[in-house]
Amino acid sequence: MAASSSPLNLSSPKTRLELGRRPDCSVPNFVKLRRNPSKPKYLPSRLCVASAANGGGFRNPVVEGDGIIIVDHGSRRKESNLMLNEFVIMFRDKTKYPIVEPAHMELAEPSIKDAFDSCVEQGARRVIVSPFFLFPGRHWHQDIPSLTAEAAKDHPEVSYVITAPLGLHELLVDVVNDRITYCLNHVAGEKEECSVCAGTGKCRLYN
């Protein structure tokens, strides 16, 4: 996959020193993991990342001329695919990025190629493919890179990069807890069905 600049060398002593100088750096739970037998199996290493909590670390690397594709697996269930569209709208509204497109890896449209073409038509000179997956697996290692490379063949003047999936991001703890809380409130009769379960009757107590 092509990239517009050299990747950050996290193994470099100089890089590790510079990253450790900022006391307000937060711990990203998705960039680099190390193993230590005396600690939990996976422990995130320190790296300064931009966030509302620490007032920003790295500058925002998304620039004018960038297009973002948020890609999920794809489903035969129409409602599941439409939820990605809703997420992309929320993402675009919150980030203010001008070019953001949804894509499904398989089973549904728009495809990665469709989304790539759409980004280029809107003026993108670099396409950022963000897998809407929890953890790395075959789709991230093989399928998405292969499909993106195929889509990029029609646009040799456009570079692209495929980001990591969500991984062990600490904010996911809040998301999972919020989902559990809402569902339990629904089971207790205090909340209506959420948009995920609406009309299915699946969020209930089984005996």
LOMAR-69723 format. One record per residue (C-alpha): residue number from 1; residue in one letter; x, y, z. Coordinates in nm, 3 decimals, padded with zeros to 5 digits. Example, Ala and Ser with C-alpha at 12.3 -4.5 7.8 and 13.67 -1.06 7.14 Angstrom:
// LOMAR-69723
<site num="1" residuo="a" u="01.230" v="-00.450" w="00.780"/>
<site num="2" residuo="s" u="01.367" v="-00.106" w="00.714"/>
This chain:
// LOMAR-69723
<site num="1" residuo="m" u="00.000" v="00.000" w="00.000"/>
<site num="2" residuo="a" u="00.121" v="00.347" w="-00.078"/>
<site num="3" residuo="a" u="00.171" v="00.625" w="00.174"/>
<site num="4" residuo="s" u="00.256" v="00.986" w="00.134"/>
<site num="5" residuo="s" u="00.530" v="00.985" w="00.396"/>
<site num="6" residuo="s" u="00.758" v="00.747" w="00.584"/>
<site num="7" residuo="p" u="00.591" v="00.569" w="00.878"/>
<site num="8" residuo="l" u="00.685" v="00.656" w="01.233"/>
<site num="9" residuo="n" u="00.962" v="00.424" w="01.355"/>
<site num="10" residuo="l" u="00.842" v="00.328" w="01.700"/>
<site num="11" residuo="s" u="01.147" v="00.108" w="01.758"/>
<site num="12" residuo="s" u="01.388" v="00.399" w="01.726"/>
<site num="13" residuo="p" u="01.537" v="00.508" w="02.063"/>
<site num="14" residuo="k" u="01.516" v="00.871" w="01.951"/>
<site num="15" residuo="t" u="01.148" v="00.833" w="01.865"/>
<site num="16" residuo="r" u="01.071" v="00.668" w="02.199"/>
<site num="17" residuo="l" u="01.254" v="00.946" w="02.382"/>
<site num="18" residuo="e" u="01.065" v="01.222" w="02.201"/>
<site num="19" residuo="l" u="00.729" v="01.052" w="02.249"/>
<site num="20" residuo="g" u="00.793" v="01.018" w="02.621"/>
<site num="21" residuo="r" u="00.876" v="01.383" w="02.681"/>
<site num="22" residuo="r" u="00.517" v="01.507" w="02.690"/>
<site num="23" residuo="p" u="00.358" v="01.454" w="03.032"/>
<site num="24" residuo="d" u="00.009" v="01.505" w="02.887"/>
<site num="25" residuo="c" u="00.036" v="01.217" w="02.640"/>
<site num="26" residuo="s" u="-00.247" v="00.968" w="02.666"/>
<site num="27" residuo="v" u="-00.210" v="00.597" w="02.618"/>
<site num="28" residuo="p" u="-00.354" v="00.477" w="02.288"/>
<site num="29" residuo="n" u="-00.487" v="00.127" w="02.317"/>
<site num="30" residuo="f" u="-00.463" v="00.044" w="01.951"/>
<site num="31" residuo="v" u="-00.126" v="00.144" w="01.805"/>
<site num="32" residuo="k" u="00.139" v="-00.081" w="01.955"/>
<site num="33" residuo="l" u="00.114" v="-00.362" w="02.204"/>
<site num="34" residuo="r" u="00.384" v="-00.526" w="02.406"/>
<site num="35" residuo="r" u="00.382" v="-00.847" w="02.607"/>
<site num="36" residuo="n" u="00.506" v="-00.881" w="02.960"/>
<site num="37" residuo="p" u="00.461" v="-01.207" w="03.154"/>
<site num="38" residuo="s" u="00.432" v="-01.018" w="03.484"/>
<site num="39" residuo="k" u="00.148" v="-00.797" w="03.357"/>
<site num="40" residuo="p" u="-00.174" v="-00.846" w="03.158"/>
<site num="41" residuo="k" u="-00.117" v="-01.027" w="02.831"/>
<site num="42" residuo="y" u="-00.160" v="-00.715" w="02.618"/>
<site num="43" residuo="l" u="-00.041" v="-00.380" w="02.746"/>
<site num="44" residuo="p" u="-00.045" v="-00.064" w="02.533"/>
<site num="45" residuo="s" u="00.280" v="00.129" w="02.507"/>
<site num="46" residuo="r" u="00.288" v="00.506" w="02.555"/>
<site num="47" residuo="l" u="00.237" v="00.726" w="02.256"/>
<site num="48" residuo="c" u="00.111" v="01.081" w="02.243"/>
<site num="49" residuo="v" u="-00.214" v="01.108" w="02.049"/>
<site num="50" residuo="a" u="-00.442" v="01.403" w="01.986"/>
<site num="51" residuo="s" u="-00.758" v="01.394" w="02.195"/>
<site num="52" residuo="a" u="-00.996" v="01.623" w="02.372"/>
<site num="53" residuo="a" u="-00.864" v="01.494" w="02.703"/>
<site num="54" residuo="n" u="-00.501" v="01.592" w="02.656"/>
<site num="55" residuo="g" u="-00.551" v="01.900" w="02.441"/>
<site num="56" residuo="g" u="-00.391" v="01.741" w="02.138"/>
<site num="57" residuo="g" u="-00.059" v="01.573" w="02.069"/>
<site num="58" residuo="f" u="00.006" v="01.518" w="01.701"/>
<site num="59" residuo="r" u="-00.142" v="01.762" w="01.454"/>
<site num="60" residuo="n" u="-00.450" v="01.640" w="01.268"/>
<site num="61" residuo="p" u="-00.302" v="01.459" w="00.967"/>
<site num="62" residuo="v" u="-00.622" v="01.469" w="00.760"/>
<site num="63" residuo="v" u="-00.582" v="01.752" w="00.509"/>
<site num="64" residuo="e" u="-00.769" v="01.904" w="00.218"/>
<site num="65" residuo="g" u="-00.768" v="01.656" w="-00.067"/>
<site num="66" residuo="d" u="-00.808" v="01.356" w="00.161"/>
<site num="67" residuo="g" u="-01.100" v="01.120" w="00.125"/>
<site num="68" residuo="i" u="-01.201" v="00.877" w="00.398"/>
<site num="69" residuo="i" u="-01.365" v="00.540" w="00.344"/>
<site num="70" residuo="i" u="-01.516" v="00.367" w="00.646"/>
<site num="71" residuo="v" u="-01.555" v="00.002" w="00.553"/>
<site num="72" residuo="d" u="-01.738" v="-00.275" w="00.736"/>
<site num="73" residuo="h" u="-01.788" v="-00.639" w="00.645"/>
<site num="74" residuo="g" u="-02.125" v="-00.601" w="00.479"/>
<site num="75" residuo="s" u="-02.442" v="-00.793" w="00.551"/>
<site num="76" residuo="r" u="-02.736" v="-00.950" w="00.371"/>
<site num="77" residuo="r" u="-02.950" v="-00.768" w="00.624"/>
<site num="78" residuo="k" u="-03.041" v="-00.428" w="00.482"/>
<site num="79" residuo="e" u="-03.087" v="-00.268" w="00.824"/>
<site num="80" residuo="s" u="-02.731" v="-00.356" w="00.923"/>
<site num="81" residuo="n" u="-02.588" v="-00.195" w="00.612"/>
<site num="82" residuo="l" u="-02.794" v="00.119" w="00.662"/>
<site num="83" residuo="m" u="-02.646" v="00.159" w="01.010"/>
<site num="84" residuo="l" u="-02.303" v="00.212" w="00.853"/>
<site num="85" residuo="n" u="-02.452" v="00.498" w="00.650"/>
<site num="86" residuo="e" u="-02.585" v="00.654" w="00.970"/>
<site num="87" residuo="f" u="-02.247" v="00.617" w="01.138"/>
<site num="88" residuo="v" u="-02.072" v="00.782" w="00.842"/>
<site num="89" residuo="i" u="-02.314" v="01.076" w="00.867"/>
<site num="90" residuo="m" u="-02.239" v="01.112" w="01.239"/>
<site num="91" residuo="f" u="-01.867" v="01.083" w="01.173"/>
<site num="92" residuo="r" u="-01.875" v="01.344" w="00.897"/>
<site num="93" residuo="d" u="-02.085" v="01.586" w="01.103"/>
<site num="94" residuo="k" u="-01.857" v="01.556" w="01.407"/>
<site num="95" residuo="t" u="-01.521" v="01.567" w="01.230"/>
<site num="96" residuo="k" u="-01.621" v="01.811" w="00.952"/>
<site num="97" residuo="y" u="-01.416" v="01.610" w="00.702"/>
<site num="98" residuo="p" u="-01.561" v="01.697" w="00.361"/>
<site num="99" residuo="i" u="-01.513" v="01.359" w="00.191"/>
<site num="100" residuo="v" u="-01.631" v="01.055" w="00.387"/>
<site num="101" residuo="e" u="-01.783" v="00.751" w="00.219"/>
<site num="102" residuo="p" u="-01.921" v="00.420" w="00.348"/>
<site num="103" residuo="a" u="-01.820" v="00.088" w="00.194"/>
<site num="104" residuo="h" u="-01.890" v="-00.279" w="00.249"/>
<site num="105" residuo="m" u="-01.620" v="-00.537" w="00.198"/>
<site num="106" residuo="e" u="-01.870" v="-00.784" w="00.053"/>
<site num="107" residuo="l" u="-02.238" v="-00.881" w="00.031"/>
<site num="108" residuo="a" u="-02.364" v="-00.525" w="-00.018"/>
<site num="109" residuo="e" u="-02.305" v="-00.197" w="-00.198"/>
<site num="110" residuo="p" u="-02.133" v="00.044" w="-00.212"/>
<site num="111" residuo="s" u="-01.818" v="-00.161" w="-00.252"/>
<site num="112" residuo="i" u="-01.469" v="-00.040" w="-00.167"/>
<site num="113" residuo="k" u="-01.419" v="00.034" w="-00.537"/>
<site num="114" residuo="d" u="-01.742" v="00.236" w="-00.549"/>
<site num="115" residuo="a" u="-01.636" v="00.438" w="-00.246"/>
<site num="116" residuo="f" u="-01.281" v="00.488" w="-00.380"/>
<site num="117" residuo="d" u="-01.417" v="00.615" w="-00.713"/>
<site num="118" residuo="s" u="-01.657" v="00.847" w="-00.530"/>
<site num="119" residuo="c" u="-01.376" v="00.996" w="-00.319"/>
<site num="120" residuo="v" u="-01.168" v="01.066" w="-00.629"/>
<site num="121" residuo="e" u="-01.466" v="01.220" w="-00.809"/>
<site num="122" residuo="q" u="-01.503" v="01.459" w="-00.514"/>
<site num="123" residuo="g" u="-01.139" v="01.566" w="-00.545"/>
<site num="124" residuo="a" u="-00.951" v="01.328" w="-00.318"/>
<site num="125" residuo="r" u="-00.581" v="01.290" w="-00.398"/>
<site num="126" residuo="r" u="-00.524" v="01.057" w="-00.104"/>
<site num="127" residuo="v" u="-00.772" v="00.798" w="00.021"/>
<site num="128" residuo="i" u="-00.774" v="00.681" w="00.383"/>
<site num="129" residuo="v" u="-00.944" v="00.344" w="00.431"/>
<site num="130" residuo="s" u="-01.057" v="00.292" w="00.790"/>
<site num="131" residuo="p" u="-01.176" v="-00.063" w="00.871"/>
<site num="132" residuo="f" u="-01.484" v="-00.054" w="01.093"/>
<site num="133" residuo="f" u="-01.372" v="-00.375" w="01.264"/>
<site num="134" residuo="l" u="-01.286" v="-00.444" w="01.626"/>
<site num="135" residuo="f" u="-00.971" v="-00.652" w="01.586"/>
<site num="136" residuo="p" u="-00.718" v="-00.734" w="01.315"/>
<site num="137" residuo="g" u="-00.783" v="-01.054" w="01.123"/>
<site num="138" residuo="r" u="-00.779" v="-01.193" w="00.771"/>
<site num="139" residuo="h" u="-01.006" v="-00.918" w="00.639"/>
<site num="140" residuo="w" u="-00.763" v="-00.649" w="00.759"/>
<site num="141" residuo="h" u="-00.448" v="-00.841" w="00.664"/>
<site num="142" residuo="q" u="-00.562" v="-00.963" w="00.323"/>
<site num="143" residuo="d" u="-00.909" v="-00.884" w="00.193"/>
<site num="144" residuo="i" u="-00.934" v="-00.509" w="00.244"/>
<site num="145" residuo="p" u="-00.578" v="-00.440" w="00.117"/>
<site num="146" residuo="s" u="-00.646" v="-00.655" w="-00.190"/>
<site num="147" residuo="l" u="-00.977" v="-00.487" w="-00.269"/>
<site num="148" residuo="t" u="-00.832" v="-00.141" w="-00.211"/>
<site num="149" residuo="a" u="-00.532" v="-00.210" w="-00.435"/>
<site num="150" residuo="e" u="-00.768" v="-00.324" w="-00.709"/>
<site num="151" residuo="a" u="-00.978" v="-00.010" w="-00.671"/>
<site num="152" residuo="a" u="-00.668" v="00.211" w="-00.683"/>
<site num="153" residuo="k" u="-00.557" v="00.071" w="-01.019"/>
<site num="154" residuo="d" u="-00.798" v="00.306" w="-01.197"/>
<site num="155" residuo="h" u="-00.646" v="00.605" w="-01.018"/>
<site num="156" residuo="p" u="-00.265" v="00.581" w="-01.038"/>
<site num="157" residuo="e" u="-00.230" v="00.945" w="-00.938"/>
<site num="158" residuo="v" u="-00.403" v="00.884" w="-00.604"/>
<site num="159" residuo="s" u="-00.223" v="00.741" w="-00.300"/>
<site num="160" residuo="y" u="-00.394" v="00.552" w="-00.023"/>
<site num="161" residuo="v" u="-00.340" v="00.418" w="00.326"/>
<site num="162" residuo="i" u="-00.526" v="00.154" w="00.526"/>
<site num="163" residuo="t" u="-00.551" v="00.230" w="00.896"/>
<site num="164" residuo="a" u="-00.563" v="-00.013" w="01.186"/>
<site num="165" residuo="p" u="-00.901" v="-00.141" w="01.306"/>
<site num="166" residuo="l" u="-01.048" v="-00.014" w="01.633"/>
<site num="167" residuo="g" u="-00.848" v="-00.251" w="01.854"/>
<site num="168" residuo="l" u="-00.814" v="-00.206" w="02.230"/>
<site num="169" residuo="h" u="-00.920" v="00.156" w="02.242"/>
<site num="170" residuo="e" u="-01.011" v="00.263" w="02.594"/>
<site num="171" residuo="l" u="-01.322" v="00.450" w="02.475"/>
<site num="172" residuo="l" u="-01.472" v="00.117" w="02.371"/>
<site num="173" residuo="v" u="-01.511" v="00.040" w="02.740"/>
<site num="174" residuo="d" u="-01.757" v="00.329" w="02.763"/>
<site num="175" residuo="v" u="-01.938" v="00.218" w="02.447"/>
<site num="176" residuo="v" u="-01.984" v="-00.141" w="02.571"/>
<site num="177" residuo="n" u="-02.090" v="-00.023" w="02.917"/>
<site num="178" residuo="d" u="-02.339" v="00.221" w="02.765"/>
<site num="179" residuo="r" u="-02.488" v="-00.057" w="02.552"/>
<site num="180" residuo="i" u="-02.519" v="-00.293" w="02.851"/>
<site num="181" residuo="t" u="-02.681" v="-00.019" w="03.063"/>
<site num="182" residuo="y" u="-02.935" v="00.073" w="02.795"/>
<site num="183" residuo="c" u="-03.033" v="-00.288" w="02.725"/>
<site num="184" residuo="l" u="-03.081" v="-00.366" w="03.095"/>
<site num="185" residuo="n" u="-03.296" v="-00.055" w="03.129"/>
<site num="186" residuo="h" u="-03.503" v="-00.176" w="02.834"/>
<site num="187" residuo="v" u="-03.544" v="-00.520" w="02.990"/>
<site num="188" residuo="a" u="-03.660" v="-00.346" w="03.308"/>
<site num="189" residuo="g" u="-03.922" v="-00.159" w="03.106"/>
<site num="190" residuo="e" u="-03.760" v="00.180" w="03.152"/>
<site num="191" residuo="k" u="-03.642" v="00.234" w="02.793"/>
<site num="192" residuo="e" u="-03.775" v="00.170" w="02.443"/>
<site num="193" residuo="e" u="-03.590" v="-00.062" w="02.209"/>
<site num="194" residuo="c" u="-03.276" v="00.099" w="02.071"/>
<site num="195" residuo="s" u="-03.223" v="00.147" w="01.697"/>
<site num="196" residuo="v" u="-03.019" v="-00.174" w="01.680"/>
<site num="197" residuo="c" u="-03.291" v="-00.398" w="01.823"/>
<site num="198" residuo="a" u="-03.598" v="-00.203" w="01.704"/>
<site num="199" residuo="g" u="-03.869" v="-00.436" w="01.583"/>
<site num="200" residuo="t" u="-03.676" v="-00.755" w="01.659"/>
<site num="201" residuo="g" u="-03.785" v="-00.825" w="02.015"/>
<site num="202" residuo="k" u="-03.443" v="-00.978" w="02.078"/>
<site num="203" residuo="c" u="-03.344" v="-00.755" w="02.370"/>
<site num="204" residuo="r" u="-03.533" v="-00.940" w="02.644"/>
<site num="205" residuo="l" u="-03.478" v="-01.159" w="02.946"/>
<site num="206" residuo="y" u="-03.463" v="-01.532" w="02.869"/>
<site num="207" residuo="n" u="-03.549" v="-01.794" w="03.132"/>
